[in-house]
Amino acid sequence: MLRGRDVSRLEGFSDAVFGFALTLLVVSLEVPDSFVDLQRIIAGFPAFAVTFAVICWVWYEHYLFFRRYSLEDGLTIVLNCLLLFIVVFYAYPMKFMFTRLITGTLMGIGPSISDGMSAGDGQLLMTVYSAGFVSVFAAFMALHANAYRHRAALGLDALAVYDARASVARHGISVAIGLASIALALLGPASYLPFAGLVFFLLGPAHGFYGYWNDRRRTRVGTLAMKSLFDPAVREDFCQRVDRLTAESAPRWGKFTAAQMLAHLNDSLRMAIGELPTAPKKGPFRYWPLKPLVLYVLPFPKGVPTAPELLERCATADLAAEQDTFKRLAERAASKAATDRWPDHPAFGALDREAWGKLGWKHTEHHLKQFGI
């Protein structure tokens, strides 16, 4: 989802720097004086096209970030300036690399990739080129991680939050491949040096596989993102389904009776609105990436241990009373404002109103399905 519309001064400045980087790649700034000069310039255009495409790729990733997130905090400005500096620096080794490789080695016009270079020079060239590549996409990782950190201030929904995390992972793939190139160049024997360049051909398959996997995950997250206990239509549906429970309703799994299950759900709602304190649990579910993964992506597990406070009333629960209580508590939870203080969850830690709503839907849906409702 694209958020920004107007071009900010930061984006305008960045576009100017990208334009300057492209001028550094130009084959020649002078009009050729002879046909031989024209042939030489034309011969350099394939290498220019490849380097132009790389800069356009980086620009497009930069464009997407600032269209999605209206961020101009101090860290974003610093990271953006660092990225622009790297892009300008990166233009020189990139132009040298592709000119020697494409024009010289592949086309046989001018010096090849290894002419006039020792094995040590080749290692240094690949290390500098790969380090520039790693630095560019590490900067993108940091920018998206910063956007994720400001998700509440940006008003990101669950799908946008997922996209921010996925972008960190996506750029991490590029960083990992660049680091593999550096490792081959520095740690391997001289005969491995060509593989330090060939490893970049893994970018296509790696990003293709991740894109396919991520699209499936994103669809699932998008489905979850549309549902919340605080949605009136969802609450109405839940209340109708709760009324269909009877004393004879049998669970498909677990040991709850219908009354006990509703007592458990109702105490979970009391916990959400702050009426039922629960003891915090230490564990990995309080932290990224497990916290959003469990909250928004993975299905609710069957038979998972729960807070003991949410089981205390189960033994004495009355079905009719719990059915009425569920409707009342669901409305009270939905009426609680986002600006009010929301309690910490015993397993997940701090949750805002949106997260409590999503968890409330997921938890309630899980237990109603437990009874085939």
N, C-alpha and C positions, 0 to 999 in steps of 0.2 A: 504494500500500500504506500503510495507516494503522499507525503505530507506537505512538504514545502512547495510553494508556488513562485514566490518572488526570489530573484537572485540576490543574495546578500553580498556585502562588500568582500567577505571572506571568499565566497565562491568566485566573484569577479577577479579578485587578485589571483586566485588559484588558476583560473582559466588563462590569464595572461602569462603565468609561469609555464603552463603546459604549452602554450603557443611558442614561447621562447625555446623550450626544449625541442619542439619540432623543427625550429629553424636550425638547430645544431645538427640535425640529421640530413639537411638538404645536401644533395649531391654536389651542387655548385651554385654559387650566388651570381656568377657571371655568365653572360650570353656567350656561347662558344664562337670562337673566331674561325674555325675550320670544321670540315666534316669529320675529321679525325677526332677533334675535341668533342663533337656532338656524339660520335660513337662511344667515346669513353664515358660521357655522362649517361647515355642510355644504358650502357652496361652496368652502371651503378644503381639503376632503378630497382631491380629485384631486391637487393639488400635494403634499399631505402624503404621499399614497400613493407618488408618484414618488420623493420624497426618502427616504422610509422604505425603498424598494426599493434605492436606491443605498447607504445605510448597511448594509443587510442583505448586499448584495453584498460590500462591504468586509469585514464581519464574517466572512462565509463563507470568503473568501480567507485571513483571519487564522486561522480555525479549522482549515482544511486544513493550513496550514503547521505549526502546533503539534501536530496529530495525526500528521503525517508525521515530524517531526524533534523529538527530545527535546533541544532546545538551550536552554540558559540561560546561555551564556557572556556576557561583558561586552558584546561588540559586539551580540549579539542583544537584550540588555536595552536598550541605548541606541537601537537602531533601532526597537524596539517602542515605547518611550516617545515617540520622535519621531513615529512613525506615529499614536499616540493623540492627541498634541498637534495634529497636522494635521487629524485627523478632527473633533475638537471645534471647531477654528477653521473648518474647511470647512463645517460645518453652517450657519453664518450666511449666507455668500454663496449657498450652494446653496438655502436656504429662500427667500431674497429673489428669486433668479433664477426658480425654478419657480413661486412665488406670482404674480409679475408676469406670467410667460409663460402659465401655464395658467389661473389664476383671472381675471387681468386681460385679457390679449390674446385668449385663445381662448374664454373663457366670458363676457367682457364685464362682469365684476363687479369693481369696484374699478379702481385704476390699472393701465394696461398696462405693457408692458416698457419703453416709451420715455417715459412720462409723467414730466415734471419732470426729465428727464435730457438733458444735452447729448451731442454726439457723443463728446467727451472722456470724459464719465462712462460712456458705453456701452463705450468701449475699456477703461477701468479696470475696470469690472464683469467683462467677459469675461476680461481678463487675470488678475484675482484668482481667478475661478472656475476657469479652466483651469490656473493655477499650483497651486491646491490639488489638482486632479485629478492633475496630473503628479507632485506631491510624494507623494501617497498611493501611487501605483503604482511610483514610483522607490524608495520605501522597501521595497515588496514585492520588487522586483528585488534590492536589496541584501541582504534577508533570505535569499532563495533562493541568491544567490551565496555568502553566508557558510555556508549549509548545504552547498553543494558543496565549499567549502574544507575543511570538517570531515568529508568523506565517509568517510575512513578511520576516524576516531574513532567515527562513527555506525554503522559497519559496513554501509554502503549497498552493495547489489549493483549490477551494471551497469545494470539497469533503473531502479533508484531514482536512480542517478547521472544517467541520461538524463533522468528526470523533473525533477530539480533544475535541470539546464541548460535544459530545455524551459520550465520555469516562468519563468526569467529572460527568455527570449525572448517568452513570452506576455505578461508584464507590460510588456515593452518595446514591444509593439504599442500598448497603452493610453497609454504615455508619449509615443510618437511622434505619436499623434493629438492628444493634449493640446498638444504643442509646436506642431503645425500650427495649432491654434486660436489660440495665443498669437501666432504669426507673422502670421496673418490679421488679428488685432485690432490689432497694433502697427504692422505694416509696410504693410498695405494701406490704400487710401482708405476713407473713411467708408462708402461704398456696399458694401464688402466685409464690414462688421461682421456682418450676418446669417449669412454663411457661416462665421464663427468659431464660431457655435453649431451650424449644420447639419453641420459636419464630424464632430461626435460621432456622427452616424448611421452613420458608417463603422465604428464599433466592432463592430456585429453581423456584417456581411460579413467584416471583417478577421479577427475571432476565429473565425468559422465556417470560413473557408478554412484558417487555421492549424491549427484543431482537426482538420479532415479530413486535412491533410497530416501533422500530427504523429502522429495515430493510426496511419497506415500505417507511418511510421518506427518508432513505438514497438513495433508488432507484430514488425517485423523485428529490433529490438534485443532484444526479449523472447526470440525464437527463439535468437539468438546467446548470450544470457545464460544459457541453460540448458545450454550445452555447454562443457566444459573438458577439457583433456588430463589433468587430475588426477582426473577422474571415472573410477572403475574400469571402468564399462561402456563408456565411450568408449575407454579404453586397450585393452580386450579386443577391441573392434571394429577398432581400428587395427591391432593385432597380427595379427588374422586376415586383414585386407586386405593387410598388408605381406607375409605368407607367400604370397599369390597372385601376387606379382611374379616374373617369370622374366627370364632374359637376353634373351628375345625380346620382352618388353613394350616397346611403342613409345609415345612421348609424343604427345599430341594437339597440343601446342604446345611450343616451346622446344627446346633441344639436349641436355638431360640424357638419359643412359641411366638405367635403373632403379637401377643401383648408384650412379651419381653423385648421383641425386636423394636416395637414402637417406643417403649420406655427408653431403650438405648438411643434411638434416633432423637427423642425429645431431650434427653440429657445432653446429647451432642449440640442441639440448638441452644440449650441453656449455657453450655460452654461458649458457644459462638457469641452470644450477646453479653457474656461476662457475668452470668449469674451463678455459674458452677465452676469454681477454681479447680484446676487440675495440676498435678505435679509434673514439671518438665522432665523429659527424657533426653539423655545425651545420645547422640547418634549421627550418622552421616546424612539422614534425611533433612537435616536443618540447612544443608549447604548445597550450592550448585556443584555438579549438574543433577544430583539425585532429587533434590527438592522439586524443581519444575518438572522433571521427568515423571515422578510419581504423581504429582498433582494434576498435570495436564495431558500426559501421553499414555502412560501405562494403565491398563484396566485395574479396577479395585480388586485386590487379592482376596481370595476366600480364606476364612479362618485366621486372618492376621490378628495378632494380639492387640488389644485395645486398652485404653486407660482404665484402671480399675474403678475410677469415679463414675464411669459411664455404664457400669454394670450393677451398681449398688441397689437400684430400685427394681431390678428385673424380677426378683423372686416374688414381689408383692404387686406386680403390675396388673391393672384391670384394663381390658381391651377397650371398652366403650370410653372410659375416662382418657386413655392415652390417645384415642382417635380425636377427641375434641381438643386435647392439649396440643397435638401436632399442628392443627390448623391455627390455633392461637399463637403458638411460638413461631411458626413459619412467617406469619404476618408481622410479628414483632421484630424478628430478625431482619426482614426486608425493609422495615421502616427505620432501621438504625442507619444514620447518615455516614457517608464515607469519611467525614471530618471527625466523627466521634472516635474515641479510642477503642480499638478492637483488640481483644486479648490474644496472647500467644497461644499457638497450638502446642500441645505437649510433645508431639513428634516433629512437627515442621517449623516450630518457632514462630517468628513474626509473620503474620498474614494481614493483608489489607482487606477492605470490604469485598473487592472483586474476587480475591482468592478464596475468601470464606464462602462466597456465593457459589463459585465453581465446585469447591469441595463439598458444600452442602448438597448440591445436585448430584454429584458423583456418589456420595455416601448413601443418599436416600434411594437413588436409582438402583444401587447395588442391593440394598436390603429388600426393596419391593420385588426385584427379580428373584431374590432368594425364595420368595413365597409365590412365584409365578404370577405376580400382579403387574 
